[in-house]
C-alpha cells in the first residue's frame, strides 16, 4: 500500500475538540488540494462530541479518524505515540502535521523515530513542491536570522509541527460532510509508565496572551522595571493581556508565559499594541496573525512599522502618559 493523503493531529479536552485542530485543517486543506488527495483529522480521546466532529468537516476535513479509549482520555506520551504509530502503519498517510503544543511537540518526535520518518519542528510555512510532490517545510534557523527550507524525499510520512495560532481556521461551510472512522485501540497500546495525577494550569500574570482578544506588549524601550508597569496599566484599562519581548522577559520585567515571538508564543488578538518594540524577525513572527497592530516607537525606521496598521513615531514616555490621560477622560465621558 502506497503512502497517500494528508493528516492533521487534532487535539481535544474533555471531549471537546480544541481550536488548534481547526487551525491545522486550514494548512492541511491547502496541502491536500495541491496533492489532490483527501484530508483526515485524527483525534484521540473519549466521548468526542459529535457536533465537534461535524465541525471538522465544515472546516476542511474529508475524514475524521476517531480513536477512543479510556487510556486516551488525557494526553500521555506513550499511549498517544503508540496509538498514532499504529494508525500510521495501518493507513499510511503521506503527510502528517501537528501543532507545536505540548502534545504535538511530544508525540511528533517520538512517532517520527518509531516510523523512521523525517520531522521539521516549528514550521512557519508549508507547501508542496510542484515537481516532486514533496512537502516543503520552512522554519527559522540561526536564531531566526534565516529561513531554512527542508524536504524529506525518501521517508514517509513527511512530518512537521506548526505554531498554534499562526493562522486562522477556514470559515465554516455547513454544507461539507465527511466520513467518520472509529478506530479501536488495543489495551496494550495505551499502557504507560507515567500517570496523570492532576492538572494545574499555569498562573499567567496579566492574562493568557494566546486566548486574549487584546494584548498590550512592551519591549526594552521602557528601560527599567518600574517603567514597564505602564504596560500593565494600559492592559488593565483595555481589559487585555500583557505581552513582552524576549529582552523584557530576560530583564525580569515580565514572565516567560508573557513572551511573544518565536521563542515565546504566537498570538492572534483582535488588537495588539506594541510599545517600545523595534520589531525583530522573531517578534514579528509571533504577531503576524493579529487583526490590528498599533506601534509606538521613537525610531521611524523600526521594523515594527512595516506590519503596523497604525503607527506613532515618538518617545513612549511622552506618548503613553498622553494616551492614558485621554483614556481616563474618555472613560468619564
C-alpha positions in Angstrom: 0.0 0.0 0.0 1.5 3.4 -1.1 1.5 6.3 1.3 -1.3 8.7 0.4 -3.3 11.5 2.0 -2.7 14.4 4.4 -3.4 14.0 8.1 -3.6 16.5 10.9 -3.2 15.5 14.5 -6.1 17.2 16.3 -6.4 17.8 20.0 -9.3 17.6 22.4 -10.0 18.4 26.1 -12.9 16.7 27.9 -14.4 15.6 24.7 -14.4 19.0 23.0 -12.1 19.5 20.0 -9.6 22.3 20.5 -9.1 25.4 18.3 -5.7 24.3 17.2 -7.3 21.3 15.4 -9.3 23.7 13.1 -6.2 25.9 12.6 -4.3 22.8 11.3 -7.1 21.9 9.0 -6.6 25.1 7.0 -2.9 24.2 6.4 -3.8 20.6 5.7 -6.5 21.6 3.2 -4.1 23.7 1.2 -1.6 20.8 1.1 -4.3 18.2 0.3 -5.7 20.3 -2.6 -2.3 20.6 -4.1 -1.7 16.9 -3.9 -5.3 16.2 -4.9 -5.7 13.8 -2.0 -8.0 13.5 1.0 -7.5 15.4 4.3 -8.1 13.5 7.5 -8.2 14.7 11.1 -7.0 12.2 13.8 -8.4 12.7 17.3 -7.6 10.7 20.4 -9.8 10.8 23.4 -13.1 9.6 24.8 -16.7 10.7 24.1 -15.8 13.2 21.5 -18.7 15.5 20.9 -20.4 14.6 17.6 -21.1 18.3 16.7 -17.4 19.0 17.0 -16.6 16.1 14.7 -19.1 17.6 12.2 -17.3 20.9 12.5 -14.1 19.2 11.4 -15.8 18.5 8.0 -17.3 22.1 7.9 -13.7 23.4 8.3 -12.0 21.3 5.7 -11.6 17.7 6.7 -12.7 14.9 4.3 -12.4 12.2 7.0 -12.3 12.1 10.8 -10.4 9.2 12.4 -11.6 9.0 16.0 -9.6 6.7 18.3 -11.4 6.4 21.6 -10.2 4.5 24.6 -10.3 5.3 28.4 -6.5 5.4 28.3 -6.6 8.2 25.8 -8.9 10.5 27.7 -6.0 12.7 28.8 -2.7 13.2 27.0 0.1 10.9 28.0 3.2 10.5 25.7 3.3 6.7 25.4 -0.4 5.9 24.7 -0.7 8.7 22.2 2.5 8.0 20.3 1.9 4.2 20.3 -1.7 4.7 19.0 -0.6 7.2 16.3 2.2 4.8 15.2 -0.4 2.1 14.9 -2.7 4.2 12.8 0.1 5.4 10.5 1.2 1.8 9.8 -2.4 0.9 9.1 -3.5 3.8 6.9 -0.1 5.1 5.6 -0.6 8.9 5.3 1.9 10.7 3.1 2.0 13.9 5.2 1.2 14.4 8.9 1.2 17.8 10.6 0.7 18.6 14.2 0.5 21.8 16.3 3.6 22.8 18.3 1.8 22.4 21.5 2.8 20.2 24.4 1.0 17.3 22.7 2.4 17.9 19.3 6.0 18.6 20.4 6.0 15.4 22.5 4.2 13.0 20.2 5.5 14.0 16.8 9.3 13.4 17.5 8.5 10.1 19.2 6.4 8.9 16.3 8.9 10.1 13.7 11.6 7.9 15.3 9.2 4.9 15.5 8.3 5.3 11.9 11.8 6.1 10.6 10.3 9.4 9.2 11.6 12.9 9.0 10.2 15.7 11.2 10.6 19.5 10.9 9.6 21.3 14.1 8.1 24.8 14.5 7.4 25.4 10.8 6.3 28.9 9.7 5.4 27.7 6.2 4.3 24.5 4.4 3.9 23.9 0.7 4.1 21.2 -2.0 7.0 21.0 -4.5 5.1 21.1 -7.8 7.8 18.9 -9.5 8.3 16.2 -6.9 5.2 16.4 -4.8 7.4 16.5 -1.7 6.4 18.6 1.3 8.3 21.9 1.5 8.9 22.8 5.2 10.1 26.3 6.1 11.3 27.2 9.5 13.5 29.9 11.1 17.1 28.9 11.8 20.2 30.5 13.4 18.2 32.5 15.9 15.6 33.5 13.4 18.1 35.3 11.1 17.5 33.0 8.1 14.6 30.7 6.9 15.6 27.1 6.2 13.7 25.1 3.5 13.6 21.4 4.3 12.4 18.4 2.3 12.1 14.7 3.2 12.3 12.9 -0.2 13.0 9.4 0.9 10.9 8.7 4.0 7.2 8.6 4.8 5.2 10.1 6.3 6.6 13.6 5.9 6.0 15.2 9.3 6.0 18.8 10.6 4.8 20.8 13.6 3.5 24.3 13.2 2.9 27.0 15.8 -0.5 27.3 17.3 -2.4 30.5 16.4 -0.1 31.0 13.4 -3.1 31.0 11.1 -6.9 31.2 11.5 -9.3 28.4 10.7 -11.2 28.3 7.5 -14.7 29.7 7.5 -17.2 27.0 8.4 -19.1 25.6 5.4 -22.1 23.7 6.9 -22.7 22.0 3.5 -19.5 20.0 3.8 -19.8 16.4 5.0 -17.3 13.6 5.5 -16.6 10.1 6.7 -16.2 9.2 10.3 -13.9 6.3 11.0 -13.9 4.9 14.6 -10.7 3.1 15.3 -10.4 0.5 18.1 -7.2 0.9 20.1 -5.8 -2.2 21.8 -5.2 -2.1 25.6 -1.5 -2.8 25.2 -1.1 0.4 23.1 -2.3 2.6 25.9 -0.1 1.1 28.7 2.0 3.9 30.2 4.9 4.2 32.6 3.5 7.6 33.7 0.2 8.5 35.2 -1.8 11.7 35.2 -2.2 12.6 38.9 -3.7 16.1 38.5 -3.7 19.1 36.2 -2.6 22.5 37.4 -2.9 25.3 34.8 0.0 27.8 34.7 -0.9 31.0 36.5 -0.3 33.7 33.9 0.1 37.1 35.4 -1.6 39.7 33.2 -3.8 37.1 31.4 -3.3 34.4 28.8 -1.9 36.1 25.8 -2.8 33.4 23.4 -6.5 33.5 24.3 -6.8 37.3 24.7 -8.5 39.5 22.2 -6.5 42.5 23.3 -2.7 42.3 24.0 -0.6 45.3 25.2 3.1 44.5 24.8 6.3 46.2 25.8 9.9 45.9 25.0 13.3 47.1 26.2 12.4 50.7 25.2 10.9 51.0 28.7 14.5 51.0 30.1 13.6 49.7 33.6 11.2 47.5 35.5 9.1 50.3 37.1 8.5 51.9 33.7 7.2 48.6 32.4 4.3 48.9 34.7 2.9 51.4 32.2 2.1 48.4 30.0 0.3 46.7 32.8 -1.8 49.8 33.5 -2.8 50.1 29.8 -3.6 46.4 29.6 -5.8 46.7 32.7 -7.7 49.7 31.1 -8.4 47.7 28.0 -9.1 44.5 30.0 -6.4 42.9 27.9 -3.4 40.7 28.5 0.2 41.8 29.0 2.8 40.8 26.4 6.5 41.3 26.3 9.6 40.8 24.1 12.3 38.3 24.9 14.5 41.2 26.1 11.8 42.4 28.5 11.5 38.8 29.9 15.3 38.3 30.1 15.5 41.6 32.1 12.9 40.3 34.5 10.2 42.8 33.7 7.8 40.1 32.6 7.4 36.3 32.8 8.0 33.7 30.1 4.3 33.0 29.6 4.0 36.6 28.5 6.8 36.4 25.9 5.7 36.9 22.3 7.7 35.6 19.4 9.5 32.6 18.0 11.0 31.7 21.4 7.7 32.6 23.2 4.1 32.4 22.0 2.3 33.2 18.8 -0.7 35.5 19.4 -3.7 36.4 17.1 -5.7 39.0 19.1 -8.1 41.5 17.5 -5.9 44.3 18.9 -2.2 44.3 19.5 -0.3 47.3 20.8 3.5 47.2 20.6 5.2 49.8 22.8 9.0 50.3 22.7 9.3 47.3 20.5 11.6 47.6 17.5 10.2 44.5 15.7 12.8 41.8 15.3 12.1 39.0 12.9 11.5 36.7 15.9 8.9 39.0 17.4 7.1 39.8 14.1 6.7 36.0 13.5 4.6 35.9 16.7 2.1 38.6 15.8 1.6 38.2 12.1 -2.0 37.0 12.5 -3.1 39.8 14.8 -6.0 41.7 13.2 -5.0 45.2 14.1 -1.5 46.3 15.2 -0.7 49.7 16.8 3.0 50.5 17.3 4.7 53.3 19.4 8.4 53.7 18.8 10.8 56.7 18.5 12.6 55.2 15.5 10.7 55.9 12.3 12.7 53.1 10.6 11.8 50.4 13.2 10.7 47.1 11.6 7.5 47.1 13.7 6.1 49.9 11.5 6.3 47.6 8.5 3.5 45.4 9.9 1.6 48.0 12.0 -1.8 49.2 10.8 -1.3 52.4 12.9 2.0 53.8 14.0 3.0 56.6 16.3 6.6 57.9 16.0 7.5 59.4 19.3 9.0 59.0 22.8 6.9 56.4 24.6 7.5 58.3 27.8 5.7 61.2 26.3 3.1 59.3 24.2 1.9 56.8 26.7 1.0 59.3 29.5 -1.0 61.3 27.0 -2.7 58.2 25.8 -3.5 57.2 29.5 -4.9 60.7 30.1 -7.1 60.5 27.0 -8.4 57.1 28.0 -9.3 58.4 31.5 -11.2 61.3 30.0 -13.0 59.0 27.6 -14.0 56.7 30.4 -15.5 59.5 32.4 -17.5 60.9 29.5 
